[in-house]
Amino acid sequence: MRFGERGEWYVVGQFGLLGLLGLALWLTPSWSPPWLGGLGRGLAWVGLLVLLLAAWQLGRNLTALPKPRPGGYLVQEGLYRVVRHPIYCGVLLWAMGSSLAHLNLWTVGLSGLLFGLLNWKAALEERFLEQLYPEYPSYKRRVKKLIPWVY
């Protein structure tokens, strides 16, 4: 199997953007008022909690790649009942919360790029999931993709 066939470039891009966002949070000035900084930090902690809980609920199916693990099963319980990609949702909550806590064009722009990349990665992952699980289209109609009850 060649590099990229399982979606490896999405993972490289995802971690690259997260690294750049981390640098931006550390190296750039912030224009957040104290109340927005507190709100952003709270949202970032919620995002980390969502990410960790979703990873735990995914269990042995967990992989950074969009292509599911062989022998896996479709998880539709827990956070997966509310949003189809709760790990990505948690990453985005962390990124947006961090951006609000450390507000500037770099953090907001990188968070926007991260949203776009994770949205594309989720679309690829869903093509793989539809091929593996006949019940996935029904699940997809019932549950939103990245933002519970919205998108």
DAKA-V557492 format. One record per helix or strand. SS is the DSSP state (2 for helix, 1 for strand). FROM is the first residue (numbers start at 1). TO is the last residue. Records with the same first field share a line. If there is no record, write none. Layout:
SS = FROM-TO + FROM-TO
This chain:
2 = 8-27 + 34-61 + 78-81 + 86-101 + 105-132 + 136-142
1 = 83-83 + 144-144
